[in-house]
Each structure stands twice: as structure tokens, then as C-alpha cells.
């Protein structure tokens, strides 16, 4: 996610701080799951700083990183979008949520049954886990997370979905080149977008009908 233990720790602490502010500014209870996403992303990077300091391997920090990155986010994002969405949008969001539940279940089973290893590759960390039907699980993951954001009907959340999709492509390219890990920068940008989303103006109250 970042190019060193120090970068992960600094970025993770900053993103977690944004998460605290985002939660404090959230006006509606049903927005809390999605508003807490920056806090989760910050914690995720802090965990990776521990993986860096251990020079990778298969320790508890590596497993914790994988659990947060794979099954937890696959479920958290579509569930958060579903909770925050107005009632009229929930029918179309049921599909990415269902995909997220199924994908998270398969990912959790894979992590419980197979070891996760991390390897330092220059300025990036490579994680390896033997996922059955990997392409199908990746498709389900993207449909659940990016799909939920794009189908949310909220302009800011659709922007967030586009940023996540673009960030994933850029980060995968750099990671495959073993050049540098850049996801921490996108995580920070996404957290700022969520901060603005949580602090958006409340919708106007419905006006009473005359004579009603």
C-alpha cells in the first residue's frame, strides 16, 4: 500500500485521523458504517507498517492485513453504501451487497484454510494467497465494492467509485512493475472525499401540504 514502513505508518495515522473527523461530522446514524471507512483504511496501513518491519513473512500482521483487504472490505463497502442509501435506491444495491456477502465468505474461507505470505519487493510488498477461482473472486470483489459506489445514486459516492477503480488500475500496474506501492495516496484521496460526503448539507425537510 505504501513504499516503506515509515510511509505506511505516517499515511495510516493521517488517514485514521481523517476517519475520526469524518465520524464526528456524520449527521445520520445510517451513514456511520461508510463514514468509518477511512478509519479502517488508516488502520490497514498501520498494520502493513508492521509487515514491513517484519520483512514480510507469514505472521499475524500479514494475516490481519489480508483479512482487512479481502473479506472485510468486500462486505464493508457494499453494506455501508446500502445503509446510507435512500430507500428508493436499495433495490438496485441489493445485488452488489449479495455479491459482497458471498465473495467475503469465500475469501474468509480461503484465508482460514491457506497461508498468506508477504514478500518485500523493492519499494512494494507482494502478498500471496492461493485463492480458488481467483478471477471470479476478483470480479465479485470489484462488483461489490466499486459497483455499489457507482450504483449508489449519490454524486460524491459515484466519484469515489471512479477514483477507486482508477486507483486500482494504477496501483496494479506499478505493483506488477515492482516500482512503488501507491495505494496509500489513493486511500488518502478517497478518505478526503468521504469526509466531504459525511459533511454534506442535510436534505431539506419536506414541506407540509396546505390543508393536509
N, C-alpha and C positions, 0 to 999 in steps of 0.2 A: 504493500500500500504506500509506503514511503521508502526513501532510499537509504535510510540508516536508522539505528535505534534512537538517536537523538531527534531526528526529524519526526519519527513516529510519535515520540513522547511529547514533543512540543506541539505538533499539529493535533494530536489526540487531546491534549489538555485544552487547547484553544477551542476545538470543536465541541468538546464536552461543556465548556463554559457557555458557548452559544446555545447548547441544548438547555442549560439551566435557565438562561434568559428566555428562550422560546417557551418553555413550560410556564415560566412566571407570567408571560404575556398572553397565554392562551385563555380565551374567554369562555369557551364551551367545553364541558366535560368530555363530550364525544370526540373532540379534537385531540385529546391528550395522547392517545397511542401514536398518532402520526407526529405530533409535536415533540414527542420524546425520542424520535429517530436520531436527531443529531447527538443526543446523549449516548445512544447505543453506538453510533459511528465513532464517536470520540473514544469510548471505552474499547472498541475494537482495535483502534490504532495503538492505544496504550498497551493492550495485550500483545500486539505484534512487536512492540519495543522489547518485550521480554523474550520473544522468539529470536530477535536479532542478537540479544545479549547471550543467548544460549547457543549461538551459531546454528540455529535450526534444530534438526533432530525430531524426536517423536514425543517430547514431554507434554505435560498438562497444558502449557500455554499454546502449543501447536494445536492440540485438540480443541481448546477453547476458541481459538481463532477460527477454526473450521466450522464449529457449531454455530458461531455468530454469523459467519459469512454465508453459510449454506442453508440449513433448515430454518434458523431463526429469522433471517431476513426474508426468506421465501414466504413465510407466513405473516410476519410482522407488517410488511408494507401493504399487501392487499387488504389485510384486516384493518389497518389504520385508515386506509382510504375508504373502505366500506363504512366504518364507523363515522367518519367525518362527512360523508356524502349525504345530501338531502334524500328524503325517502324516494323521490321520483327517479333518482339515479341508481338506486341499489339493485334493481332488477338486472341491469347490464353489468354491474360489478360483482354479481354472484358468481359468474363464470371464472374470472381471474382469482377470486377468493377460493373457489373449489379447487382450481388447479394448484394454487399455493398450498392448500392443506395436503393434497395428495403428494405434491413434489416434496414438501417438507418431511412428510412421513417416510418416503423412500430415501431421502438424503440422511435423515436421522438414523434409519436402519443401517445404511451403508457405513456411517461413521461409527456406529456401535459394533459393527461386525468386522471392519477392516481398519488397519492402522493408517494414520495420517502422518506424513513426513514433510519436513521443511528443509530446504537447502539454500544456502547463500549463493547467489549467482551475481557476483559483482555488486552493483547497486540495486539489486532486486532480490526478493525472496521467492523461491519457487515452492509451491505446495503440491503434494501428490497424494491422491487417494484413489483407490480402484473403485470407480463408480460403475455399476452395471447400467447398461443403456444410457451412457453418458450424454449422447447428443439429445436424446429425448428429455432427460432431466434438465439439461441446459435450456432447451426450448420451453419447458414448463416453468422454469425459474424466470425466464425473461417475460413470458406471458403473464405470470403472476405479479411481477414487480413493475416492470415498465408498462405492461398492458393495463394494470389497474390505474396507474397515474394518468395515462393517456385517455382512458375512458371515464375519468373522474367527473368531467364536465366543468371543472374548475380551471380557469385560465392559468393560474400560478402552478397548480399541480401538473397540468399538461406541459408547461415549460420545464418543470422539474423532470418529468418523464423523458423529454427530449434531451436534457442535459445528461441524465443517467445513461441513456442509450449512446449518445456521442462519447461520453467519458469512458464507457466500457470498451468501445471500439479503439479509442486512442490508447488506453491503458494496456489492452491486449497486444496491440502492435508493438509498443515499447517493451512490454514484458517478454514477448517472443524474441525480440532482438537482444534481450538481456542488457538493455541500455540503462534504463532507470525506471523505478516504480513511481507512478504519478497519481495514483488514485486518491492520495491524501488531499491533493489540490482540488479535485472534483468533489470530494466529500465535504471540504470546507465551503465550496461554492454552493453545493446543494443545501448545506445547513443554513447558509445565509438566506437562500430562497425560502426555506421553511420558516425562518424567523420572520420574514416579511409576510408569509402566508398566515402565520399564527396571529400576527398583529394587524390583520386586515380589518377594515371597518365592519362593524356588525351590520347585517342586513336590516333595512328599515322595517319597523313594525307595521303589521297590516292595519290599514285604516278601517274603522268601523263603517259599516254600510248605513247610510242615513235611514232612519226609520226601522233599523233591524233590531 
